[in-house]
Amino acid sequence: MAHNDSAHRPTVAAAGGGHAPWRRRLALVALPLALVAVPGATPASAAAPTEPGAIAAAATNGWVADTAATGLAVTKPRGNPRAYKFLSRSKPTDLVARWNPCAPIAYRVNLHRSGKGALKDVKGALQRVHQATGLRFVYKGTTDAVPFAMPGYSDDYPADTHLVIAWAMPGKQSTQIPADAGGLAGMGGSWWTGAYTRSGIVASRITDGFVVLNASMHLPAGFGKGNKTGWQGTRGQLLMHEIGHSVGLDHPTIDDRYEIMSPTMSRKKAVWGAGDLNGLRGVGKTGGCLYDEDPTDPVGPAAARVTRLAQQVPADDRHEVRARA
């Protein structure tokens, strides 16, 4: 996709509904989210100020803590702390779908059609998600799998893999990046099913996730501010956003330019906003372990108990969210 002298702001389009059977899809629900780029004005920088303080104090105050792995500074998040939404919730009474934080999330990356340093950015984005959620990601290597594969490609995940991140050319490898993608930069989402908490409360557990990025859109690598002209945002910001969908976050209904999960990417540094962090905590380890069977019920077949759980069905509300003029 050619760049020009005007700035372009990547924005996100939401999509809901089911899909054809796929690996481990029995009794699961999927809700993908897409990131698109459209022309718009360059926004002011939204970088958070650097603050001193120990990592423990930062965690207590909801700040982003520094680690040697990412080089993130301890920063006080900016933005509206209410600017977050859960992907599985179409109404307030719906359960919050999340990964089991007591088990590692095994992931693979399809680097075909990616770019130089892509794997480094994937690992950097996942490290940032780990810091905010406590979820553990384990790299299993590369794969040829493409989520929602087009004919001639496979969408079968390896048996040891629960999350696949891949790149696709418009209309070529994945139905998530159609031929008329325009400014579509990527798609992310997850599948979930019934589960239980340690106390026997019915819950929703994410079992698999995916990210598919538009290989024709060449965003700058890393987690900085990105281009001053052309498509805005960076590959790191895009990955954080789409992986955010794969761990259970939707686009916030509150318009807040500081949030990574907002519908529009910008030139801000790839730093979680206050709403992002609250949402990520809500799908993270603070919710406790999840179980396929009720830990408080010592009798009866587990399969029967799980199948009695109410399944969540997302609304079919596919639409595109365009950038502000």
Contacts in CASP RR format, 6 or more apart in sequence:
PFRMAT RR
TARGET T0000
AUTHOR 0000-0000-0000
METHOD contacts of the structure
MODEL  1
MAHNDSAHRPTVAAAGGGHAPWRRRLALVALPLALVAVPGATPASAAAPT
EPGAIAAAATNGWVADTAATGLAVTKPRGNPRAYKFLSRSKPTDLVARWN
PCAPIAYRVNLHRSGKGALKDVKGALQRVHQATGLRFVYKGTTDAVPFAM
PGYSDDYPADTHLVIAWAMPGKQSTQIPADAGGLAGMGGSWWTGAYTRSG
IVASRITDGFVVLNASMHLPAGFGKGNKTGWQGTRGQLLMHEIGHSVGLD
HPTIDDRYEIMSPTMSRKKAVWGAGDLNGLRGVGKTGGCLYDEDPTDPVG
PAAARVTRLAQQVPADDRHEVRARA
1 182 0 8 1.000
1 183 0 8 1.000
1 216 0 8 1.000
1 217 0 8 1.000
1 218 0 8 1.000
1 231 0 8 1.000
3 227 0 8 1.000
3 229 0 8 1.000
3 230 0 8 1.000
3 231 0 8 1.000
4 229 0 8 1.000
4 230 0 8 1.000
5 229 0 8 1.000
5 230 0 8 1.000
6 39 0 8 1.000
6 40 0 8 1.000
6 229 0 8 1.000
6 230 0 8 1.000
7 39 0 8 1.000
7 40 0 8 1.000
7 41 0 8 1.000
7 42 0 8 1.000
7 227 0 8 1.000
7 228 0 8 1.000
7 229 0 8 1.000
7 230 0 8 1.000
7 232 0 8 1.000
7 267 0 8 1.000
8 37 0 8 1.000
8 38 0 8 1.000
8 39 0 8 1.000
8 40 0 8 1.000
8 183 0 8 1.000
8 230 0 8 1.000
8 231 0 8 1.000
8 232 0 8 1.000
9 37 0 8 1.000
9 38 0 8 1.000
9 39 0 8 1.000
9 40 0 8 1.000
9 41 0 8 1.000
9 43 0 8 1.000
9 232 0 8 1.000
9 264 0 8 1.000
9 265 0 8 1.000
9 266 0 8 1.000
9 323 0 8 1.000
9 324 0 8 1.000
10 35 0 8 1.000
10 36 0 8 1.000
10 37 0 8 1.000
10 38 0 8 1.000
10 183 0 8 1.000
10 185 0 8 1.000
10 231 0 8 1.000
10 232 0 8 1.000
10 233 0 8 1.000
10 238 0 8 1.000
10 264 0 8 1.000
10 265 0 8 1.000
11 35 0 8 1.000
11 36 0 8 1.000
11 37 0 8 1.000
11 38 0 8 1.000
11 263 0 8 1.000
11 264 0 8 1.000
11 265 0 8 1.000
11 320 0 8 1.000
11 321 0 8 1.000
11 322 0 8 1.000
11 323 0 8 1.000
12 33 0 8 1.000
12 34 0 8 1.000
12 35 0 8 1.000
12 36 0 8 1.000
12 241 0 8 1.000
12 251 0 8 1.000
12 262 0 8 1.000
12 263 0 8 1.000
12 264 0 8 1.000
12 265 0 8 1.000
12 321 0 8 1.000
13 33 0 8 1.000
13 34 0 8 1.000
13 35 0 8 1.000
13 36 0 8 1.000
13 184 0 8 1.000
13 263 0 8 1.000
13 318 0 8 1.000
13 319 0 8 1.000
13 320 0 8 1.000
13 321 0 8 1.000
14 33 0 8 1.000
14 34 0 8 1.000
14 250 0 8 1.000
14 251 0 8 1.000
14 317 0 8 1.000
14 318 0 8 1.000
14 319 0 8 1.000
14 321 0 8 1.000
15 31 0 8 1.000
15 32 0 8 1.000
15 33 0 8 1.000
15 34 0 8 1.000
15 187 0 8 1.000
15 317 0 8 1.000
15 318 0 8 1.000
15 319 0 8 1.000
16 30 0 8 1.000
16 31 0 8 1.000
16 32 0 8 1.000
16 314 0 8 1.000
16 315 0 8 1.000
16 316 0 8 1.000
16 317 0 8 1.000
16 318 0 8 1.000
17 30 0 8 1.000
17 31 0 8 1.000
17 313 0 8 1.000
17 314 0 8 1.000
17 315 0 8 1.000
17 316 0 8 1.000
17 318 0 8 1.000
18 29 0 8 1.000
18 30 0 8 1.000
18 314 0 8 1.000
19 25 0 8 1.000
19 30 0 8 1.000
19 148 0 8 1.000
22 148 0 8 1.000
22 155 0 8 1.000
23 155 0 8 1.000
23 156 0 8 1.000
23 157 0 8 1.000
23 208 0 8 1.000
24 157 0 8 1.000
24 191 0 8 1.000
24 207 0 8 1.000
24 208 0 8 1.000
25 191 0 8 1.000
27 193 0 8 1.000
27 194 0 8 1.000
27 307 0 8 1.000
27 311 0 8 1.000
28 191 0 8 1.000
28 192 0 8 1.000
28 193 0 8 1.000
28 207 0 8 1.000
28 208 0 8 1.000
29 88 0 8 1.000
29 97 0 8 1.000
29 191 0 8 1.000
29 192 0 8 1.000
29 193 0 8 1.000
29 311 0 8 1.000
29 312 0 8 1.000
29 313 0 8 1.000
29 314 0 8 1.000
30 189 0 8 1.000
30 190 0 8 1.000
30 191 0 8 1.000
31 87 0 8 1.000
31 88 0 8 1.000
31 189 0 8 1.000
31 190 0 8 1.000
31 250 0 8 1.000
31 314 0 8 1.000
32 176 0 8 1.000
32 187 0 8 1.000
32 188 0 8 1.000
32 189 0 8 1.000
32 210 0 8 1.000
32 245 0 8 1.000
33 87 0 8 1.000
33 187 0 8 1.000
33 188 0 8 1.000
33 189 0 8 1.000
33 242 0 8 1.000
33 245 0 8 1.000
33 250 0 8 1.000
33 251 0 8 1.000
34 176 0 8 1.000
34 184 0 8 1.000
34 185 0 8 1.000
34 186 0 8 1.000
34 187 0 8 1.000
34 188 0 8 1.000
34 320 0 8 1.000
35 184 0 8 1.000
35 185 0 8 1.000
35 186 0 8 1.000
35 187 0 8 1.000
35 238 0 8 1.000
35 241 0 8 1.000
35 242 0 8 1.000
35 265 0 8 1.000
36 181 0 8 1.000
36 182 0 8 1.000
36 183 0 8 1.000
36 184 0 8 1.000
36 185 0 8 1.000
36 186 0 8 1.000
36 320 0 8 1.000
36 321 0 8 1.000
37 182 0 8 1.000
37 183 0 8 1.000
37 184 0 8 1.000
37 185 0 8 1.000
37 217 0 8 1.000
37 231 0 8 1.000
37 232 0 8 1.000
37 265 0 8 1.000
38 183 0 8 1.000
38 322 0 8 1.000
38 323 0 8 1.000
39 323 0 8 1.000
40 323 0 8 1.000
40 324 0 8 1.000
40 325 0 8 1.000
41 325 0 8 1.000
42 228 0 8 1.000
42 229 0 8 1.000
42 232 0 8 1.000
42 266 0 8 1.000
42 267 0 8 1.000
43 232 0 8 1.000
43 257 0 8 1.000
43 266 0 8 1.000
43 267 0 8 1.000
43 268 0 8 1.000
45 225 0 8 1.000
45 267 0 8 1.000
45 268 0 8 1.000
45 269 0 8 1.000
46 78 0 8 1.000
46 257 0 8 1.000
46 258 0 8 1.000
46 266 0 8 1.000
46 268 0 8 1.000
46 269 0 8 1.000
47 225 0 8 1.000
47 268 0 8 1.000
47 269 0 8 1.000
47 271 0 8 1.000
48 64 0 8 1.000
48 75 0 8 1.000
48 76 0 8 1.000
48 77 0 8 1.000
48 78 0 8 1.000
48 258 0 8 1.000
48 269 0 8 1.000
48 271 0 8 1.000
48 273 0 8 1.000
49 75 0 8 1.000
49 76 0 8 1.000
50 73 0 8 1.000
50 74 0 8 1.000
50 75 0 8 1.000
51 63 0 8 1.000
51 74 0 8 1.000
51 75 0 8 1.000
51 76 0 8 1.000
52 74 0 8 1.000
53 74 0 8 1.000
55 65 0 8 1.000
55 66 0 8 1.000
55 74 0 8 1.000
57 63 0 8 1.000
58 64 0 8 1.000
58 65 0 8 1.000
58 66 0 8 1.000
58 74 0 8 1.000
59 65 0 8 1.000
61 76 0 8 1.000
62 77 0 8 1.000
62 277 0 8 1.000
63 74 0 8 1.000
63 75 0 8 1.000
63 76 0 8 1.000
63 77 0 8 1.000
64 72 0 8 1.000
64 73 0 8 1.000
64 74 0 8 1.000
64 75 0 8 1.000
64 77 0 8 1.000
64 131 0 8 1.000
64 132 0 8 1.000
64 271 0 8 1.000
64 272 0 8 1.000
64 277 0 8 1.000
65 72 0 8 1.000
65 74 0 8 1.000
65 131 0 8 1.000
66 72 0 8 1.000
66 73 0 8 1.000
66 74 0 8 1.000
67 127 0 8 1.000
67 131 0 8 1.000
69 124 0 8 1.000
69 127 0 8 1.000
70 124 0 8 1.000
70 127 0 8 1.000
70 128 0 8 1.000
70 131 0 8 1.000
72 128 0 8 1.000
72 131 0 8 1.000
72 271 0 8 1.000
75 271 0 8 1.000
77 258 0 8 1.000
77 271 0 8 1.000
77 272 0 8 1.000
77 273 0 8 1.000
77 274 0 8 1.000
77 275 0 8 1.000
77 276 0 8 1.000
77 277 0 8 1.000
78 258 0 8 1.000
78 273 0 8 1.000
78 274 0 8 1.000
79 256 0 8 1.000
79 258 0 8 1.000
79 259 0 8 1.000
79 273 0 8 1.000
79 274 0 8 1.000
79 275 0 8 1.000
80 254 0 8 1.000
80 256 0 8 1.000
80 258 0 8 1.000
80 259 0 8 1.000
80 274 0 8 1.000
80 275 0 8 1.000
81 274 0 8 1.000
81 275 0 8 1.000
81 277 0 8 1.000
81 278 0 8 1.000
82 254 0 8 1.000
82 275 0 8 1.000
82 278 0 8 1.000
83 252 0 8 1.000
83 254 0 8 1.000
83 255 0 8 1.000
83 256 0 8 1.000
83 258 0 8 1.000
83 259 0 8 1.000
83 262 0 8 1.000
83 273 0 8 1.000
83 274 0 8 1.000
83 275 0 8 1.000
83 276 0 8 1.000
84 249 0 8 1.000
84 252 0 8 1.000
84 259 0 8 1.000
84 261 0 8 1.000
84 275 0 8 1.000
84 276 0 8 1.000
84 278 0 8 1.000
84 279 0 8 1.000
85 249 0 8 1.000
85 250 0 8 1.000
85 251 0 8 1.000
85 252 0 8 1.000
85 253 0 8 1.000
85 261 0 8 1.000
86 94 0 8 1.000
86 96 0 8 1.000
86 97 0 8 1.000
86 248 0 8 1.000
86 249 0 8 1.000
86 250 0 8 1.000
86 279 0 8 1.000
86 282 0 8 1.000
86 283 0 8 1.000
87 97 0 8 1.000
87 189 0 8 1.000
87 190 0 8 1.000
87 245 0 8 1.000
87 248 0 8 1.000
87 249 0 8 1.000
87 250 0 8 1.000
88 94 0 8 1.000
88 95 0 8 1.000
88 96 0 8 1.000
88 97 0 8 1.000
88 192 0 8 1.000
88 204 0 8 1.000
88 248 0 8 1.000
88 312 0 8 1.000
88 314 0 8 1.000
89 95 0 8 1.000
89 96 0 8 1.000
89 250 0 8 1.000
90 314 0 8 1.000
90 315 0 8 1.000
94 312 0 8 1.000
95 202 0 8 1.000
95 203 0 8 1.000
95 204 0 8 1.000
95 312 0 8 1.000
96 204 0 8 1.000
96 248 0 8 1.000
96 282 0 8 1.000
96 283 0 8 1.000
97 190 0 8 1.000
97 192 0 8 1.000
97 204 0 8 1.000
97 205 0 8 1.000
97 206 0 8 1.000
97 248 0 8 1.000
97 283 0 8 1.000
97 312 0 8 1.000
98 203 0 8 1.000
98 204 0 8 1.000
98 205 0 8 1.000
98 206 0 8 1.000
98 247 0 8 1.000
98 248 0 8 1.000
98 282 0 8 1.000
98 283 0 8 1.000
98 284 0 8 1.000
98 287 0 8 1.000
98 290 0 8 1.000
99 105 0 8 1.000
99 135 0 8 1.000
99 205 0 8 1.000
99 206 0 8 1.000
99 247 0 8 1.000
99 283 0 8 1.000
99 284 0 8 1.000
100 195 0 8 1.000
100 205 0 8 1.000
100 289 0 8 1.000
100 290 0 8 1.000
101 133 0 8 1.000
101 134 0 8 1.000
101 135 0 8 1.000
101 136 0 8 1.000
101 284 0 8 1.000
101 285 0 8 1.000
101 287 0 8 1.000
101 288 0 8 1.000
101 289 0 8 1.000
101 290 0 8 1.000
102 285 0 8 1.000
102 288 0 8 1.000
102 289 0 8 1.000
102 290 0 8 1.000
104 136 0 8 1.000
104 137 0 8 1.000
104 138 0 8 1.000
105 135 0 8 1.000
105 136 0 8 1.000
105 137 0 8 1.000
105 138 0 8 1.000
105 162 0 8 1.000
105 163 0 8 1.000
106 138 0 8 1.000
106 140 0 8 1.000
106 160 0 8 1.000
106 161 0 8 1.000
106 162 0 8 1.000
106 163 0 8 1.000
107 126 0 8 1.000
107 137 0 8 1.000
107 138 0 8 1.000
107 139 0 8 1.000
107 140 0 8 1.000
107 161 0 8 1.000
107 162 0 8 1.000
107 163 0 8 1.000
107 164 0 8 1.000
107 165 0 8 1.000
108 139 0 8 1.000
108 140 0 8 1.000
108 141 0 8 1.000
108 142 0 8 1.000
108 143 0 8 1.000
108 145 0 8 1.000
108 157 0 8 1.000
108 158 0 8 1.000
108 161 0 8 1.000
108 163 0 8 1.000
108 164 0 8 1.000
108 165 0 8 1.000
109 118 0 8 1.000
109 119 0 8 1.000
109 122 0 8 1.000
109 139 0 8 1.000
109 141 0 8 1.000
109 142 0 8 1.000
109 143 0 8 1.000
109 164 0 8 1.000
109 165 0 8 1.000
109 166 0 8 1.000
110 142 0 8 1.000
110 143 0 8 1.000
110 144 0 8 1.000
110 145 0 8 1.000
110 146 0 8 1.000
110 164 0 8 1.000
110 165 0 8 1.000
110 166 0 8 1.000
110 167 0 8 1.000
111 118 0 8 1.000
111 119 0 8 1.000
111 142 0 8 1.000
111 167 0 8 1.000
112 144 0 8 1.000
112 166 0 8 1.000
112 167 0 8 1.000
113 167 0 8 1.000
113 168 0 8 1.000
113 169 0 8 1.000
113 173 0 8 1.000
113 215 0 8 1.000
114 167 0 8 1.000
114 213 0 8 1.000
114 215 0 8 1.000
115 167 0 8 1.000
115 221 0 8 1.000
116 221 0 8 1.000
117 221 0 8 1.000
118 167 0 8 1.000
118 221 0 8 1.000
118 235 0 8 1.000
120 221 0 8 1.000
120 222 0 8 1.000
121 221 0 8 1.000
121 222 0 8 1.000
121 223 0 8 1.000
121 235 0 8 1.000
121 236 0 8 1.000
121 239 0 8 1.000
122 165 0 8 1.000
122 239 0 8 1.000
123 139 0 8 1.000
124 223 0 8 1.000
124 236 0 8 1.000
124 239 0 8 1.000
125 236 0 8 1.000
125 239 0 8 1.000
125 240 0 8 1.000
125 243 0 8 1.000
126 137 0 8 1.000
126 243 0 8 1.000
128 223 0 8 1.000
128 240 0 8 1.000
128 270 0 8 1.000
128 272 0 8 1.000
129 135 0 8 1.000
129 137 0 8 1.000
129 240 0 8 1.000
129 243 0 8 1.000
129 244 0 8 1.000
129 247 0 8 1.000
129 280 0 8 1.000
130 136 0 8 1.000
130 137 0 8 1.000
132 272 0 8 1.000
132 276 0 8 1.000
132 277 0 8 1.000
132 280 0 8 1.000
132 281 0 8 1.000
133 247 0 8 1.000
133 280 0 8 1.000
133 281 0 8 1.000
133 282 0 8 1.000
133 283 0 8 1.000
133 284 0 8 1.000
133 285 0 8 1.000
134 284 0 8 1.000
134 285 0 8 1.000
135 247 0 8 1.000
135 284 0 8 1.000
135 285 0 8 1.000
137 163 0 8 1.000
140 158 0 8 1.000
140 160 0 8 1.000
140 161 0 8 1.000
143 157 0 8 1.000
143 158 0 8 1.000
143 161 0 8 1.000
143 164 0 8 1.000
143 166 0 8 1.000
144 153 0 8 1.000
144 154 0 8 1.000
145 154 0 8 1.000
145 155 0 8 1.000
145 156 0 8 1.000
145 157 0 8 1.000
145 158 0 8 1.000
145 161 0 8 1.000
145 164 0 8 1.000
145 166 0 8 1.000
146 153 0 8 1.000
146 154 0 8 1.000
146 155 0 8 1.000
146 164 0 8 1.000
146 166 0 8 1.000
146 168 0 8 1.000
146 173 0 8 1.000
146 174 0 8 1.000
146 212 0 8 1.000
147 155 0 8 1.000
147 164 0 8 1.000
147 166 0 8 1.000
147 174 0 8 1.000
147 176 0 8 1.000
147 209 0 8 1.000
147 210 0 8 1.000
147 211 0 8 1.000
147 212 0 8 1.000
148 155 0 8 1.000
148 174 0 8 1.000
148 175 0 8 1.000
148 176 0 8 1.000
148 210 0 8 1.000
148 212 0 8 1.000
149 155 0 8 1.000
149 173 0 8 1.000
149 174 0 8 1.000
149 175 0 8 1.000
150 171 0 8 1.000
150 172 0 8 1.000
150 173 0 8 1.000
150 174 0 8 1.000
150 175 0 8 1.000
153 173 0 8 1.000
153 174 0 8 1.000
157 164 0 8 1.000
157 208 0 8 1.000
162 207 0 8 1.000
162 208 0 8 1.000
162 209 0 8 1.000
163 208 0 8 1.000
163 209 0 8 1.000
163 210 0 8 1.000
163 211 0 8 1.000
163 246 0 8 1.000
164 209 0 8 1.000
164 210 0 8 1.000
164 211 0 8 1.000
165 210 0 8 1.000
165 211 0 8 1.000
165 213 0 8 1.000
165 239 0 8 1.000
165 243 0 8 1.000
166 173 0 8 1.000
166 174 0 8 1.000
166 210 0 8 1.000
166 211 0 8 1.000
166 212 0 8 1.000
166 213 0 8 1.000
167 212 0 8 1.000
167 213 0 8 1.000
167 214 0 8 1.000
167 215 0 8 1.000
168 174 0 8 1.000
168 176 0 8 1.000
168 177 0 8 1.000
168 212 0 8 1.000
168 213 0 8 1.000
168 214 0 8 1.000
168 215 0 8 1.000
169 177 0 8 1.000
169 214 0 8 1.000
169 215 0 8 1.000
169 216 0 8 1.000
170 177 0 8 1.000
170 178 0 8 1.000
170 179 0 8 1.000
170 180 0 8 1.000
170 181 0 8 1.000
170 182 0 8 1.000
170 184 0 8 1.000
170 214 0 8 1.000
170 216 0 8 1.000
171 177 0 8 1.000
171 178 0 8 1.000
171 179 0 8 1.000
171 181 0 8 1.000
174 187 0 8 1.000
174 212 0 8 1.000
176 186 0 8 1.000
176 187 0 8 1.000
176 188 0 8 1.000
176 210 0 8 1.000
176 212 0 8 1.000
177 184 0 8 1.000
177 186 0 8 1.000
177 187 0 8 1.000
177 212 0 8 1.000
177 213 0 8 1.000
177 214 0 8 1.000
177 215 0 8 1.000
178 184 0 8 1.000
181 214 0 8 1.000
181 216 0 8 1.000
183 214 0 8 1.000
183 217 0 8 1.000
183 231 0 8 1.000
184 214 0 8 1.000
185 213 0 8 1.000
185 214 0 8 1.000
185 217 0 8 1.000
185 219 0 8 1.000
185 231 0 8 1.000
185 238 0 8 1.000
185 265 0 8 1.000
186 211 0 8 1.000
186 212 0 8 1.000
186 213 0 8 1.000
186 214 0 8 1.000
186 238 0 8 1.000
186 242 0 8 1.000
187 210 0 8 1.000
187 211 0 8 1.000
187 212 0 8 1.000
187 242 0 8 1.000
188 209 0 8 1.000
188 210 0 8 1.000
188 211 0 8 1.000
188 212 0 8 1.000
188 242 0 8 1.000
188 243 0 8 1.000
188 244 0 8 1.000
188 245 0 8 1.000
188 246 0 8 1.000
189 209 0 8 1.000
189 210 0 8 1.000
189 211 0 8 1.000
189 242 0 8 1.000
189 245 0 8 1.000
189 246 0 8 1.000
189 248 0 8 1.000
190 206 0 8 1.000
190 208 0 8 1.000
190 209 0 8 1.000
190 210 0 8 1.000
190 245 0 8 1.000
190 246 0 8 1.000
190 247 0 8 1.000
190 248 0 8 1.000
191 206 0 8 1.000
191 207 0 8 1.000
191 208 0 8 1.000
191 209 0 8 1.000
192 204 0 8 1.000
192 205 0 8 1.000
192 206 0 8 1.000
192 207 0 8 1.000
192 312 0 8 1.000
193 204 0 8 1.000
193 205 0 8 1.000
193 207 0 8 1.000
193 306 0 8 1.000
193 309 0 8 1.000
193 311 0 8 1.000
194 202 0 8 1.000
194 203 0 8 1.000
194 204 0 8 1.000
194 205 0 8 1.000
194 306 0 8 1.000
194 309 0 8 1.000
194 311 0 8 1.000
195 202 0 8 1.000
195 203 0 8 1.000
195 204 0 8 1.000
195 205 0 8 1.000
195 290 0 8 1.000
195 291 0 8 1.000
195 292 0 8 1.000
195 306 0 8 1.000
195 309 0 8 1.000
196 202 0 8 1.000
196 203 0 8 1.000
196 290 0 8 1.000
196 291 0 8 1.000
196 292 0 8 1.000
196 293 0 8 1.000
196 294 0 8 1.000
196 295 0 8 1.000
197 203 0 8 1.000
197 287 0 8 1.000
197 288 0 8 1.000
197 289 0 8 1.000
197 290 0 8 1.000
197 291 0 8 1.000
198 288 0 8 1.000
198 289 0 8 1.000
198 291 0 8 1.000
198 295 0 8 1.000
199 295 0 8 1.000
199 296 0 8 1.000
200 291 0 8 1.000
200 294 0 8 1.000
200 295 0 8 1.000
200 296 0 8 1.000
200 297 0 8 1.000
202 309 0 8 1.000
202 310 0 8 1.000
203 290 0 8 1.000
204 312 0 8 1.000
205 290 0 8 1.000
205 292 0 8 1.000
206 247 0 8 1.000
206 248 0 8 1.000
209 246 0 8 1.000
210 246 0 8 1.000
211 239 0 8 1.000
211 242 0 8 1.000
211 243 0 8 1.000
211 245 0 8 1.000
211 246 0 8 1.000
213 235 0 8 1.000
213 238 0 8 1.000
213 239 0 8 1.000
213 242 0 8 1.000
217 231 0 8 1.000
219 226 0 8 1.000
219 227 0 8 1.000
219 231 0 8 1.000
219 233 0 8 1.000
219 234 0 8 1.000
219 235 0 8 1.000
219 236 0 8 1.000
219 237 0 8 1.000
219 238 0 8 1.000
220 226 0 8 1.000
220 227 0 8 1.000
220 233 0 8 1.000
220 234 0 8 1.000
220 235 0 8 1.000
221 234 0 8 1.000
221 235 0 8 1.000
221 236 0 8 1.000
222 234 0 8 1.000
222 235 0 8 1.000
222 236 0 8 1.000
222 270 0 8 1.000
223 234 0 8 1.000
223 236 0 8 1.000
223 237 0 8 1.000
223 240 0 8 1.000
223 269 0 8 1.000
223 270 0 8 1.000
223 271 0 8 1.000
224 234 0 8 1.000
224 237 0 8 1.000
224 269 0 8 1.000
224 270 0 8 1.000
225 233 0 8 1.000
225 234 0 8 1.000
225 267 0 8 1.000
225 268 0 8 1.000
225 269 0 8 1.000
226 232 0 8 1.000
226 233 0 8 1.000
226 234 0 8 1.000
226 267 0 8 1.000
227 233 0 8 1.000
227 267 0 8 1.000
228 267 0 8 1.000
232 265 0 8 1.000
232 266 0 8 1.000
232 267 0 8 1.000
233 265 0 8 1.000
233 266 0 8 1.000
233 267 0 8 1.000
234 270 0 8 1.000
236 270 0 8 1.000
237 260 0 8 1.000
237 265 0 8 1.000
237 268 0 8 1.000
237 270 0 8 1.000
238 265 0 8 1.000
240 260 0 8 1.000
240 270 0 8 1.000
240 272 0 8 1.000
241 260 0 8 1.000
241 261 0 8 1.000
241 265 0 8 1.000
244 260 0 8 1.000
244 261 0 8 1.000
244 280 0 8 1.000
247 280 0 8 1.000
247 283 0 8 1.000
247 284 0 8 1.000
248 283 0 8 1.000
249 261 0 8 1.000
249 276 0 8 1.000
249 279 0 8 1.000
249 280 0 8 1.000
249 283 0 8 1.000
250 261 0 8 1.000
251 261 0 8 1.000
251 262 0 8 1.000
251 263 0 8 1.000
251 321 0 8 1.000
252 259 0 8 1.000
252 261 0 8 1.000
252 262 0 8 1.000
252 275 0 8 1.000
255 262 0 8 1.000
256 262 0 8 1.000
256 273 0 8 1.000
256 275 0 8 1.000
257 264 0 8 1.000
257 266 0 8 1.000
257 268 0 8 1.000
258 268 0 8 1.000
258 273 0 8 1.000
258 274 0 8 1.000
259 272 0 8 1.000
259 273 0 8 1.000
259 274 0 8 1.000
259 275 0 8 1.000
259 276 0 8 1.000
260 270 0 8 1.000
260 271 0 8 1.000
260 272 0 8 1.000
260 273 0 8 1.000
260 276 0 8 1.000
261 275 0 8 1.000
261 276 0 8 1.000
263 321 0 8 1.000
264 321 0 8 1.000
264 323 0 8 1.000
264 324 0 8 1.000
272 280 0 8 1.000
292 302 0 8 1.000
292 306 0 8 1.000
293 302 0 8 1.000
293 305 0 8 1.000
293 306 0 8 1.000
294 305 0 8 1.000
297 305 0 8 1.000
END
